[in-house]
Structures are given as structure tokens and as C-alpha cells.
């Protein structure tokens, strides 16, 4: 097994760290794209001017946003940013949230299957966190209904971050700098010196940071808002193919979020040597959902290769070509799946596939990408740079969690 060298410095959680980190002050300004109103950050977007999806139909340019979450304070959002990058919340200090959701990888990790503590290779890839404020379910199989519920999966899974609620609270409460920052973010809960950090505060802070990851200012968005020259002619051609009844891409990847948030059985193959993934069937206890996965957003899709729930396709072009291969063409022998009715045989040409890729790349927008903290309240180094090493682990065949 490839040994992981952790580039961290574990400092004593006592006076030295507290003194060294005491100068950290949480940001009192809302993140870009949000406006401070009565102490809370509220989203501001041109899409708020448009009718809802139910009124506007499928695939229209000026379609309103789905319901979303905002309303957190600037301090709660900034505290969540520190927690997100801090490996202290993993059992062995080797991974942070940013290890699987890297800001330079579209808030995914560039891997077909993510890597947790002890070099454990996980069964599925890490979905992007861009625009999670608009989602109504989480994980590839849709088993969580809120970000607070979702984050408890990786935090407490023995193969991902390896913690448990009691350990996490003891760890954070043992760091004076974190107690001070939680007091800044939740002042009403810290009116005396004996107050302790609570789990709901941890979940709230991490949620506040994640819902600030908004990507709605791509060249496509500029075109949708009326700037006709924001897209080239070939990109407009790709948009027309995307919205056509032949390709039918927009029926599942519906603007402006570029997902309809539903589960779908599309019959995508697994990487060589991997067993068939039953998807949402065990979660819903519904045989018709065997092999069903959440339809992902295409926002920043250019940055999140490889594609599908287990990284089956290394390029966006290959992922697009899968849909023109014929209904159920990649279903393993012995499996009888109820393929989604939108999956058929569009018989797109090579040129049309190229144009689709051209268009999907216009959905890239990182203008509101947050900064990685220069230092952390724990005194440890931010961990979000183990991607190359994790790729070597998968290639070398380290321990795999199925």
C-alpha cells in the first residue's frame, strides 16, 4: 500500500495554539453575490427577476431559480470556510472537506472515486459543491434531504473522515481559537465563558459556507440575460442541439441550474473490475430505481472530470457520446434496468457532439470562488492538495471500501 505522507504540523491544543491563532477575526462582509440585510446574507441574482420553472417551461433562457437557501450571517459563513479547509475535523488529521471538494477542481476532486482516511478508496466520486444552495437532495443516491444531514455522512464514516459526534465536539472545544470564533459566529449562544461548541453550530457554519458557493455568471448566463455576443456561433449551435427534442439534454439538465434534481436510470457502465452499483434502489427500497442516480448539475462541468458516479468517462466528450450509443447499450449482462424514457437513440453526429461539448464549456464560472485560508484555528495546514497522491493510490490498488 502506498504510504501517505501527511504535510501537517500537529501542534498542542493548548496555550501556544490559542495565542498564535487569537488574532483571527471572522469576516463581517457577505461573500460575493450576497447582500447584507438585517445581519444576514441574502442572494442577489438576475435570475430572481424571471418566472419560476413551472411558469417558464423547459430549457428557456430567462427561467427563474428553484428554491434556495441563504440567510446566514457573514461570520457563520466565514467560520464554515475555516472548518471546511481544516483537517482537524478528520480522525487522523489527513483530510478535510476540501480534500474531496477542491476549489481548483470545480469543488470536486478530479478522481473517479474519492479517497478517505487510511487511503480508503470510496465507491463513488465526489459531486461538485457549486450551487448546492439550490439542491433539494444530496449524495448520488439522493439519500439526504439537507446539507446538515449530508455532511454527517463523510464526517462520521469510518472510511471517509472517521470521526464521531462526541470526538468532533471534544476536538473543537479543545481548541481555544475555535471557541473564540464560534462565539463570534453565534454570539447569543456564548454569553458566558462556560459555553461549549455544539454540533448544530458546526453543521450551520459548514452549511453557511457551502451555500455561498454560487456560480451563475458564466458566458451562458450573460447570453441568457440578453448579451447576444457572449457566445460564439458554434456555442450557440451547441445550445440549440442541447435544447432540441432530438438530443433532449435540457429535459434532465434544465436551466438555469442545469439539473431537474431527479433520479434517473441511464445505464452507464462501471469502470473495469467494479461491481454494478445499485444506486438509489437500496435507499428507496424500490426495484425500479436500481441503477438510478441523481442528475448532476452541468455548472462548471468542464472542471469536474472524470464523469458519472464512479468516474467511468475521463472526458466530457466521451460522457456526451455515451448518450448517443443506443438505449441500454452498456447495461451489464444479467441486469434488467428500467432506463429513463429520455434515454433513446438520438444518433448525433460527431460534429454535433463536439458542439455540445463547446456549449457545456460555456457554463464555467468561478468568479465567486472563495479563498483558501492562509492559516487555520487548529494550527494545522489547510489540506486540499492530496489529489495527485490520491490518484496514485487508486492506480496502485490501495485499500478499497466497497
Buried (B, 14 or more C-beta within 10 A) or exposed (E): EBEBEBEBEEBEBEEEBBEBBEEBEBEEEBBEBBEEEEEBBBBBBBBEEBEEBEEBEBBBBBBBBBEBBBBBBBBBBBBBBBBBBBBBBBBBBBBBBBBBBBBBBBBBBBBBBBBBBBBBBBBBBBBBBBBBBBBEBBBBBBBBEBBBBBBBBBBBBBBBBBBEEEBBBEBBBBBBBBBBBBBBBBEEBBEEEEBEBBBEBBBBBBBBBBBBBBBBBBBBBBBBBEEEEBBEEEBBBBBEBBBBEEBBBBBBBBBBBBBBBEBBBBBBBBBEEBEBBBBBBEBBEEEEBBBBBBBBBBBBBBBBBBBBBBBBBEEBBBBBBBBBBBBBEEBEEEEEBBBBEBBBEBEBEEEBBBBBBBBBBBBBBBEBBBEBBEBBBBBBBBBBBBBEBBBEBBEEEBEBBE
